[in-house]
């Protein structure tokens, strides 16, 4: 209702001739609840998937590990750093739930697009006319590298269940990166009657 009513007001302003320039129109949109709601919906949708992923990874890890020592070993094998057993906020020794929570958060931060991780050079590219939406491709490159890297480490783990997870992660990555593209390409060629030679000739 908020979005519809705001759009109605903006369109009435346009119709009445109150927004004669693009700058005025842009200011009008920015100063409405519409922009705020749209921003919150976009960010919220992004966060819902991260929350879901975080809970899913936690459930996976609970099925594989039994105590903080197991998580400490996972941290050393997968992240390459030593596990800090003390909670920096409380000053107390971390519980198993806290350790699982931290491990899952590390995985999500490194395998889901996280725009705060975008390098400064990419942030500066966004200011250029051709630089719109460069953050997403940059994050896809970072997360794809991390997915493959984590999968390789998991596949060589001392934990049998984690090795299976690593194989699944790598298989999923390679199918997505290679197999899916090939499948869609072949399907499109069959549906349109186009050959690879014709596509190559068109490219040339």
C-alpha positions as CSV (number, residue, x, y, z in Angstrom):
1,X,0.0,0.0,0.0
2,X,2.8,2.4,0.8
3,X,4.6,1.7,-2.5
4,X,1.4,2.1,-4.5
5,X,0.4,5.3,-2.8
6,X,3.8,6.8,-3.2
7,X,4.0,5.9,-6.9
8,X,0.5,7.4,-7.4
9,X,1.6,10.7,-5.8
10,X,4.8,10.8,-7.9
11,X,2.9,10.1,-11.1
12,X,0.4,12.8,-10.2
13,X,3.3,15.3,-9.8
14,X,4.6,14.3,-13.2
15,X,1.2,14.7,-14.8
16,X,0.7,18.1,-13.2
17,X,4.1,19.2,-14.6
18,X,5.7,19.7,-11.1
19,X,8.6,17.4,-12.0
20,X,10.0,18.9,-15.3
21,X,13.6,17.8,-14.9
22,X,15.2,14.4,-14.2
23,X,16.9,15.9,-11.2
24,X,13.6,17.0,-9.7
25,X,12.1,13.6,-10.4
26,X,15.1,11.8,-8.8
27,X,14.9,14.0,-5.7
28,X,11.2,13.4,-5.4
29,X,11.7,9.6,-5.6
30,X,14.6,9.7,-3.1
31,X,12.6,11.7,-0.6
32,X,9.6,9.3,-0.5
33,X,8.9,6.2,1.5
34,X,9.1,4.3,-1.8
35,X,12.9,4.5,-2.0
36,X,13.2,3.5,1.7
37,X,10.8,0.6,1.3
38,X,12.5,-0.6,-1.9
39,X,15.9,-0.4,-0.3
40,X,14.7,-2.3,2.8
41,X,13.0,-5.0,0.7
42,X,16.2,-5.5,-1.4
43,X,18.5,-5.7,1.6
44,X,16.0,-7.8,3.5
45,X,15.7,-10.3,0.7
46,X,19.5,-10.6,0.6
47,X,19.7,-11.1,4.3
48,X,16.9,-13.7,4.4
49,X,19.0,-16.0,2.1
50,X,22.1,-15.4,4.3
51,X,20.1,-16.3,7.4
52,X,18.8,-19.4,5.7
53,X,22.3,-20.4,4.6
54,X,23.7,-19.8,8.0
55,X,21.1,-22.0,9.7
56,X,21.6,-24.7,7.0
57,X,25.4,-24.7,7.5
58,X,25.0,-24.9,11.3
59,X,22.7,-28.0,10.9
60,X,25.3,-29.6,8.6
61,X,28.1,-29.0,11.1
62,X,26.0,-30.2,14.0
63,X,25.6,-33.5,12.2
64,X,29.4,-33.8,11.6
65,X,30.9,-32.5,14.9
66,X,30.3,-33.1,18.5
67,X,32.4,-30.6,20.5
68,X,34.5,-27.4,20.4
69,X,37.7,-29.5,19.8
70,X,36.2,-30.7,16.5
71,X,35.4,-27.1,15.4
72,X,39.0,-26.1,16.4
73,X,40.3,-28.8,14.1
74,X,37.9,-27.7,11.3
75,X,39.1,-24.1,11.7
76,X,42.7,-25.1,11.3
77,X,42.1,-27.4,8.3
78,X,39.7,-25.1,6.4
79,X,40.4,-21.5,7.4
80,X,44.1,-22.0,8.0
81,X,44.0,-20.1,11.3
82,X,44.1,-21.2,14.9
83,X,40.7,-21.3,16.7
84,X,40.3,-18.7,19.4
85,X,38.5,-20.5,22.3
86,X,37.7,-17.3,24.2
87,X,34.6,-15.2,23.3
88,X,35.9,-11.7,22.9
89,X,32.6,-10.1,24.0
90,X,32.0,-12.1,27.2
91,X,35.6,-13.1,28.0
92,X,34.4,-16.7,28.6
93,X,35.3,-19.9,26.9
94,X,33.2,-20.5,23.8
95,X,30.4,-23.0,23.9
96,X,29.8,-25.6,21.2
97,X,26.9,-23.5,19.9
98,X,29.0,-20.4,19.7
99,X,31.8,-22.3,17.9
100,X,29.3,-23.7,15.4
101,X,27.8,-20.2,14.9
102,X,31.2,-18.7,14.2
103,X,32.2,-21.4,11.8
104,X,28.9,-21.1,9.9
105,X,29.3,-17.3,9.7
106,X,32.8,-17.7,8.2
107,X,31.5,-20.0,5.5
108,X,28.5,-17.7,4.6
109,X,30.7,-14.6,4.6
110,X,33.1,-16.3,2.2
111,X,30.7,-18.2,-0.1
112,X,27.8,-15.7,-0.4
113,X,28.0,-12.3,-2.0
114,X,28.9,-9.9,0.8
115,X,29.2,-6.3,-0.5
116,X,31.2,-5.1,2.4
117,X,34.0,-7.4,1.2
118,X,34.2,-5.6,-2.2
119,X,37.7,-4.1,-2.7
120,X,38.1,-0.3,-2.8
121,X,39.1,-0.4,-6.5
122,X,35.7,-2.0,-7.4
123,X,33.9,0.6,-5.2
124,X,35.6,3.3,-7.2
125,X,34.7,1.7,-10.5
126,X,31.0,2.1,-9.6
127,X,31.4,5.9,-9.9
128,X,32.3,5.6,-13.6
129,X,29.5,5.7,-16.2
130,X,30.2,2.1,-17.2
131,X,30.8,0.9,-13.7
132,X,27.2,0.2,-12.6
133,X,26.6,-3.2,-10.9
134,X,30.3,-4.1,-10.9
135,X,30.1,-5.2,-7.2
136,X,28.0,-8.3,-8.0
137,X,30.4,-9.7,-10.7
138,X,33.4,-8.9,-8.4
139,X,31.7,-10.8,-5.5
140,X,30.9,-13.7,-7.8
141,X,34.6,-14.0,-8.7
142,X,35.5,-13.9,-5.0
143,X,32.9,-16.4,-3.9
144,X,33.5,-18.8,-6.8
145,X,37.2,-18.9,-6.0
146,X,36.4,-19.5,-2.3
147,X,33.8,-22.2,-3.0
148,X,36.4,-24.2,-5.1
149,X,39.2,-23.5,-2.5
150,X,37.0,-24.6,0.4
151,X,35.8,-27.6,-1.5
152,X,39.4,-28.7,-2.2
153,X,40.3,-28.3,1.5
154,X,37.2,-30.3,2.5
155,X,38.0,-33.0,0.0
156,X,41.4,-33.6,1.7
157,X,40.1,-33.4,5.3
158,X,40.7,-36.1,7.9
159,X,36.9,-36.1,8.5
160,X,35.1,-38.6,6.2
161,X,31.8,-36.7,6.2
162,X,33.6,-33.4,5.5
163,X,35.4,-35.1,2.5
164,X,32.0,-36.1,1.1
165,X,30.8,-32.5,1.5
166,X,33.9,-31.3,-0.3
167,X,33.3,-33.6,-3.2
168,X,29.7,-32.4,-3.4
169,X,30.7,-28.8,-3.2
170,X,33.3,-29.2,-6.0
171,X,30.9,-31.2,-8.2
172,X,28.2,-28.5,-7.8
173,X,30.7,-25.8,-8.6
174,X,32.0,-27.5,-11.7
175,X,28.5,-28.4,-13.0
176,X,27.5,-24.8,-12.5
177,X,30.6,-23.3,-14.1
178,X,30.8,-25.7,-17.0
179,X,28.1,-28.3,-17.3
180,X,25.1,-26.0,-16.9
181,X,26.4,-23.6,-19.6
182,X,27.0,-26.6,-22.0
183,X,23.6,-28.0,-21.3
184,X,21.8,-24.7,-22.0
185,X,23.9,-24.1,-25.1
186,X,23.0,-27.6,-26.5
187,X,19.3,-27.2,-25.7
188,X,19.2,-23.8,-27.4
189,X,21.0,-25.2,-30.5
190,X,18.5,-28.1,-30.7
191,X,15.5,-25.9,-30.2
192,X,16.6,-23.4,-32.8
193,X,18.3,-25.7,-35.3
194,X,21.5,-23.7,-35.0
195,X,24.9,-25.4,-35.3
196,X,28.1,-24.6,-33.5
197,X,29.7,-23.6,-36.8
198,X,26.9,-21.1,-37.4
199,X,27.4,-19.6,-34.0
200,X,31.2,-19.3,-34.5
201,X,30.6,-17.7,-37.9
202,X,28.3,-15.2,-36.3
203,X,30.9,-14.4,-33.6
204,X,33.5,-13.8,-36.3
